[in-house]
Amino acid sequence: MSQSVNRFAVGPVVGEAVDTHVRVFGALPKGKLGAGKKWLWGRIRWRRKGSTDWSPARTFRLNGNFDGSGVVILNQLQPGTRYEYQAGWVATEDEVALDWEAADQGEFLTNQPDADATRFFFGSCCYRFVGLDGEIQDDRADKIFAEMSSRADTSKPDFVLFGGDQVYADSMYKLGAATTREDFDALYRESFSQPHLAKLLRDTNSYMILDDHEIENNWPARANAELWTSKYPAAIKAYQIYQASHSPAAPLNQAGTYLDRDPDRFWYTFSRGPADFFVMDVRTERVLSRWPWQRRMIGDIQEQAFIEWLDRDPDRIKVLVTSVLLFPEQRRPFRGKDAWEGFKHQRQRLLEAMGRSRSDKLVVLSGDVHASLYACLTLNGGKQVHSWTCSGLFWPTALRAFRWYRPMIRVPGVLHGGWGKPLGRVEVPGEVFSDNAFSEVSFSAEGASFQLFDRRQRPISETSREIRWR
């Protein structure tokens, strides 16, 4: 007699994929495992796309301390290969015959390190209106993921990169904002189980990084002792479970077979084809000060790691992912202190490091501003840094006042560092698209393509951009 493999309540989610391994996340229905209970209830099997032979079923641990979730590492895979898999759970640790008919099926793609190109989806900021009952009130946010999933079915991107604000813990500002572990866990369960997003995460490798709304708006601008010791740990634990665990930020054991411990940092690097990515954590290491030269967006270790990363394999494409804009800046009176323009001294150090590095193919990907645009910074000395912003995936029409529009942007013009030092000249040659959108980004040895699509998958050519490396 066989036992049916049940569907996960959240997931499966395919995360990091390197040449020979991939991470897959799944979570049980709420309440199936209490705190302190850990059972080998997870089941997964996989095969090369097009093959008829499944691997033997692999068991993996689900942990009640992590909201009934677990991450399995599939090893000894082939580089540059598309696989399909089935994953779910059974309420037993015993070896039993399994019926996979009800289990979810998805796909993942391993990295081909010598590929001459890579292509992926990029976007950020997906607002969902969460009522006082803690439930999402409509499916508007999920509609853009229907378009992304549809396009992924045909174009088969290598992965999807989410640049921050994957959830809004404060959708009504302070009213009904998430404050406890139960609140934040429920928010992720509601958000990540919406059907079209769930399909995209099941069928396409994903990488994620947090921004402020995973905690609260403009965090930590209004943080006090109570929020640091109550709300912040709850938000970060939920982020660790639902976003960081299937990313390179969560360390593996020496053999690379399971998650070893909680991450001690949330920034990470990864590579895909000809491109190297540095995914910054610009939220949890901030130092705010009344003195501009003391303000820091990232800590010393992260800053030094970024500078060293720039000179590692300098012939490759170097992509900085920062959830808030490095450039351009806003005009007065719109300027704020939350983005990099409020941290000019540290921004200057990063840009000067880019300028003196041996790397010439430099790209910045960012979100946050609920608008999409291409910008180019020509540094003193002539080196170019290309910036692509795509935000938001969904932001309600009723909240249009919180979008960026072209008259708000200070371009063309000189970008200044600390003490007013000129760093280079910024231009925005195309249009600023101030509506919901996602993007498809391609990198190759010749150049890059930034293609923007609205929420009905219509191309926005006025904002999209093709560039050639100098």
C-alpha positions in Angstrom: 0.0 0.0 0.0 1.4 3.4 -1.0 1.2 6.7 0.9 0.3 9.9 -1.0 2.9 12.7 -1.0 1.0 15.9 0.1 1.5 19.3 -1.3 3.4 21.9 0.7 1.5 24.8 2.0 4.3 27.1 0.9 6.6 25.9 -1.9 8.3 24.1 -3.3 10.6 27.1 -4.0 13.7 26.5 -6.0 16.5 28.9 -4.9 20.2 29.0 -5.4 21.6 26.9 -8.2 25.3 26.5 -8.8 27.0 24.1 -11.3 26.2 20.9 -9.4 23.7 21.7 -6.6 20.4 23.4 -6.0 18.3 24.4 -2.9 14.6 23.6 -2.7 12.4 25.0 0.1 9.0 23.8 1.3 6.8 24.4 4.4 4.1 22.3 6.0 0.5 23.5 6.7 0.5 25.7 9.8 0.5 23.8 13.0 1.6 20.4 11.7 4.9 20.6 13.6 5.3 22.4 16.9 8.3 24.2 18.2 11.2 21.8 19.0 9.9 19.1 16.7 12.0 18.1 13.7 10.9 15.2 11.4 12.2 13.7 8.2 8.8 14.3 6.5 10.1 16.0 3.3 10.2 14.1 0.1 11.6 15.0 -3.3 12.6 13.2 -6.5 14.1 14.6 -9.7 15.3 13.8 -13.2 16.7 15.5 -16.3 14.1 17.3 -18.3 13.0 14.8 -21.0 14.1 11.7 -19.1 11.5 9.1 -18.0 13.5 7.8 -15.0 13.1 9.5 -11.6 15.8 9.5 -9.0 15.1 7.5 -5.8 13.0 9.6 -3.3 15.1 11.8 -1.0 14.0 12.5 2.5 14.7 15.8 4.2 14.0 17.4 7.6 11.2 19.8 8.3 11.6 21.9 11.4 8.9 23.2 13.7 11.3 26.0 14.9 11.3 27.3 11.4 7.5 27.4 10.9 7.4 23.8 9.7 9.8 24.4 6.8 12.9 22.8 5.5 15.5 23.2 2.7 16.9 20.2 0.8 20.2 20.4 -1.1 20.3 18.3 -4.3 23.9 17.5 -5.2 25.9 15.8 -8.0 23.9 17.5 -10.7 25.2 18.3 -14.1 26.1 21.9 -15.1 23.9 23.8 -17.5 21.2 21.2 -17.2 17.4 21.6 -16.8 15.8 19.3 -14.4 12.2 18.6 -13.3 11.3 17.5 -9.8 8.4 16.6 -7.6 8.3 17.6 -3.9 6.0 17.4 -0.9 5.6 15.8 2.5 4.3 12.7 4.3 3.6 12.3 8.0 6.1 9.5 8.6 9.8 8.9 8.7 9.3 5.3 7.7 10.4 4.0 4.3 7.1 3.5 2.5 5.9 3.3 -1.1 5.0 6.7 -2.3 2.2 8.0 -4.6 3.4 11.2 -6.2 0.1 12.0 -8.1 -0.9 14.9 -5.7 2.7 16.3 -5.3 3.6 19.6 -7.0 6.0 19.4 -9.9 8.5 22.1 -11.0 11.8 22.8 -12.8 15.2 24.2 -12.1 18.3 25.0 -14.1 21.9 24.5 -13.0 24.6 27.1 -13.8 26.8 26.6 -16.9 30.0 28.5 -15.7 31.5 28.8 -19.2 28.2 30.1 -20.8 28.7 33.3 -22.9 25.3 34.8 -21.8 22.7 34.8 -19.1 19.1 36.0 -19.0 16.8 36.6 -16.0 13.8 38.4 -14.7 14.3 41.3 -12.3 11.8 43.3 -10.3 11.0 44.5 -6.8 8.3 45.9 -4.5 5.2 43.9 -4.5 2.5 45.5 -2.4 -0.4 43.5 -1.1 -3.2 45.0 0.9 -3.4 43.0 4.2 -6.5 43.5 6.2 -6.8 43.7 10.0 -7.5 39.9 9.9 -4.0 39.3 8.5 -5.3 38.1 5.2 -4.6 39.5 1.7 -7.8 41.2 0.5 -7.5 40.7 -3.3 -5.4 39.0 -6.0 -4.2 42.2 -7.8 -0.6 41.7 -6.8 -0.6 38.2 -8.1 -1.6 39.2 -11.6 1.8 40.4 -12.6 3.2 37.1 -11.6 0.8 35.4 -13.9 2.4 37.4 -16.8 5.9 36.6 -15.5 5.1 32.9 -15.2 3.6 32.9 -18.7 6.7 34.5 -20.1 8.9 32.1 -18.2 7.1 29.1 -19.7 8.1 30.3 -23.2 11.4 32.2 -22.7 12.9 30.0 -20.0 15.0 32.6 -18.1 18.0 31.3 -16.1 16.5 32.7 -12.8 14.4 35.4 -11.3 16.0 38.1 -9.0 13.8 39.9 -6.5 15.3 43.2 -5.3 13.4 43.9 -2.1 10.0 44.4 -0.5 8.8 41.0 -1.5 6.2 41.4 1.3 4.8 44.5 3.0 4.6 44.1 6.7 3.1 47.6 7.0 0.6 47.7 4.1 -1.6 50.2 6.1 1.4 51.9 7.7 1.1 51.4 11.5 -2.5 50.1 11.4 -2.4 46.3 11.6 1.3 46.2 10.9 3.1 42.9 11.6 4.8 42.9 15.0 5.1 39.3 16.2 6.6 36.1 14.8 3.1 34.8 14.1 2.3 38.0 12.2 5.4 37.8 10.0 5.1 34.1 9.4 1.5 34.4 8.4 2.4 37.3 6.0 4.9 35.2 4.1 2.5 32.2 4.0 -0.2 34.4 2.6 2.1 36.1 0.1 4.2 33.3 -1.2 1.3 30.9 -1.6 -0.6 33.1 -4.0 -1.1 30.8 -7.0 0.8 32.6 -9.8 3.8 33.6 -7.6 3.9 30.1 -6.3 4.1 28.7 -9.8 6.9 31.1 -10.8 8.9 30.1 -7.6 8.2 26.5 -8.3 9.4 26.5 -11.9 12.3 29.1 -11.9 15.3 29.5 -9.7 15.0 32.6 -7.5 17.3 34.9 -5.6 16.0 37.4 -3.1 17.1 40.2 -0.8 15.2 42.3 1.7 14.4 46.0 1.9 12.6 48.1 4.5 9.0 46.8 4.1 10.1 43.3 5.2 10.4 45.1 8.6 8.7 48.5 8.4 8.9 51.6 6.2 12.4 53.2 6.1 13.7 50.9 8.8 15.6 51.7 11.0 14.7 55.4 10.9 12.1 55.2 13.7 13.6 52.2 15.6 13.7 52.3 19.3 14.8 49.9 22.0 11.4 48.1 22.0 11.3 47.6 18.2 14.9 46.4 18.1 14.1 43.7 20.7 10.6 42.7 19.6 9.6 43.5 16.0 13.1 43.3 14.4 13.9 39.8 15.6 10.5 38.6 14.5 10.8 40.1 11.1 14.4 38.8 10.6 13.5 35.3 11.7 10.7 35.2 9.2 12.9 36.6 6.5 15.6 34.0 7.3 13.0 31.2 6.9 11.2 32.3 3.8 13.8 34.2 1.8 17.4 33.7 3.0 17.3 30.0 3.6 17.3 29.1 0.0 19.8 31.7 -1.0 23.6 31.6 -0.7 23.4 33.6 2.5 22.5 30.5 4.5 25.7 28.6 5.1 25.9 24.9 4.3 27.9 22.3 6.1 31.4 21.4 4.9 30.1 18.6 2.7 27.5 20.9 1.2 24.6 18.5 2.0 22.4 20.5 4.5 22.0 24.0 6.1 24.6 24.2 8.8 23.4 27.2 10.9 21.6 30.5 10.9 23.2 33.1 8.6 25.4 35.7 10.3 25.0 38.1 7.4 22.4 38.5 4.6 24.5 39.8 1.7 25.9 37.2 -0.7 27.5 36.7 -4.0 26.7 34.3 -6.9 27.6 33.8 -10.5 25.7 32.9 -13.6 27.3 32.4 -17.0 29.6 35.4 -17.7 28.2 37.6 -14.8 29.1 37.8 -11.1 26.5 39.3 -8.7 27.0 41.0 -5.4 23.7 41.2 -3.6 24.0 43.8 -0.9 22.1 43.9 2.4 21.5 47.7 2.8 19.0 47.4 5.7 20.3 45.4 8.6 23.8 47.0 8.9 22.8 50.7 8.7 24.4 53.2 11.0 22.4 56.4 11.3 24.0 59.6 12.5 23.5 63.4 12.5 27.0 63.7 11.1 27.0 62.8 7.4 30.5 61.3 7.3 29.5 58.8 10.0 26.4 57.5 8.2 26.8 54.0 6.8 24.5 51.9 4.6 26.6 48.8 5.0 29.1 47.5 7.5 32.9 47.5 7.1 33.1 43.8 6.3 30.5 44.0 3.6 32.1 47.1 2.1 35.5 45.5 2.0 34.1 42.3 0.5 32.5 44.3 -2.3 35.8 46.1 -3.1 37.7 42.9 -3.2 35.0 41.2 -5.3 35.3 44.0 -7.9 38.9 42.9 -8.7 38.2 39.2 -8.7 38.0 37.9 -12.3 37.8 41.5 -13.7 37.0 40.4 -17.2 33.6 39.2 -16.1 30.5 41.3 -15.8 30.1 42.8 -12.3 26.6 43.3 -11.1 25.8 45.1 -7.9 22.3 44.5 -6.5 21.2 47.2 -4.1 17.6 47.5 -3.1 17.8 51.3 -2.9 19.1 53.5 -5.7 22.8 54.3 -6.0 22.0 56.9 -8.6 20.3 59.1 -9.9 19.2 61.4 -7.1 16.0 63.3 -6.6 15.5 67.0 -6.9 14.6 69.2 -3.9 12.2 69.0 -2.1 11.9 65.3 -2.8 15.4 64.3 -1.6 15.5 61.9 1.3 18.0 60.2 3.6 16.8 56.6 3.1 18.5 55.9 -0.3 22.2 56.2 -1.1 21.9 59.9 -1.6 21.6 60.1 2.2 24.9 58.2 2.6 27.2 60.1 0.3 30.5 59.4 1.9 30.1 55.7 1.7 28.6 55.9 -1.8 31.7 57.9 -2.8 34.0 55.1 -1.5 32.0 52.4 -3.5 32.0 54.4 -6.7 35.7 55.3 -6.4 36.4 51.6 -5.9 34.5 50.9 -9.1 36.5 53.6 -10.9 39.9 52.3 -9.9 39.0 48.6 -10.2 40.2 46.5 -13.1 36.6 45.7 -13.9 35.1 47.6 -16.8 31.7 46.0 -17.2 29.8 47.5 -14.3 26.0 47.3 -13.7 23.8 48.3 -10.7 20.3 46.8 -10.3 17.9 48.5 -7.8 14.3 49.0 -6.9 12.5 50.8 -4.1 11.2 53.9 -6.0 8.0 52.5 -7.7 9.3 53.4 -11.1 11.5 51.9 -13.7 14.4 53.6 -15.6 17.9 53.3 -17.1 20.6 55.6 -16.0 24.3 55.9 -16.8 27.0 57.4 -14.6 30.3 58.4 -16.4 32.8 58.5 -13.6 35.7 61.0 -13.6 38.2 59.2 -15.8 35.6 58.0 -18.3 34.5 54.6 -16.9 30.8 54.0 -17.1 28.5 52.5 -14.5 25.1 51.4 -15.9 22.0 51.4 -13.5 18.8 49.6 -14.1 15.8 50.2 -11.8 12.6 48.1 -11.9 10.0 48.9 -9.3 7.3 48.1 -8.4 5.9 44.8 -9.5 2.7 46.0 -8.0 1.8 49.3 -6.3 -1.9 50.4 -6.1 -3.2 53.2 -8.2 -4.6 54.8 -5.0 -1.0 55.2 -3.8 0.4 56.8 -7.0 1.8 59.7 -4.9 4.5 57.3 -3.7 6.0 56.8 -7.2 8.9 58.4 -8.8 8.3 60.6 -11.9 10.8 62.1 -14.2 10.4 65.8 -13.0 11.5 64.5 -9.6 14.9 63.3 -10.9 18.0 65.6 -11.0 19.4 64.8 -14.4 21.4 65.4 -16.4 23.9 66.6 -13.8 26.9 65.9 -11.7 26.8 63.3 -8.9 28.5 64.5 -5.8 30.1 62.6 -2.9 31.0 63.6 0.6 32.0 67.2 1.1 30.6 68.0 -2.4 33.3 66.2 -4.3 32.2 65.6 -8.0 32.2 61.9 -8.9 30.9 62.0 -12.4 27.9 62.9 -14.6 24.6 61.1 -14.6 22.2 60.8 -17.6 18.8 59.2 -18.0 18.4 58.9 -21.8 15.1 57.1 -21.9 11.7 57.6 -20.3 10.8 56.9 -16.6 8.0 54.4 -16.4 5.9 55.1 -13.3 3.7 52.1 -13.2 3.7 48.4 -12.4 6.3 46.5 -14.4 8.8 43.6 -14.5 12.0 43.4 -16.6 14.0 40.8 -18.5 17.8 41.4 -18.3 20.4 39.8 -20.5 24.2 39.9 -20.2 26.7 38.8 -22.8 30.4 39.5 -23.7 29.2 42.2 -26.1 26.8 44.1 -23.9 23.5 44.1 -21.9 19.8 44.3 -22.6 17.3 45.8 -20.2 13.7 45.0 -21.4 10.7 46.4 -19.5 7.2 44.9 -19.6 4.0 46.2 -18.0 1.6 44.1 -16.0 0.0 42.9 -19.2 3.4 41.8 -20.6 3.4 44.6 -23.1 7.0 45.8 -23.9 7.8 49.4 -22.8 10.4 50.4 -25.5 10.7 54.0 -24.3 12.3 52.8 -21.0 14.1 49.7 -22.2 17.7 49.9 -23.2 20.5 48.1 -25.1 24.1 48.9 -24.2 27.5 47.8 -25.5 30.5 47.5 -23.3 33.2 50.0 -24.1 
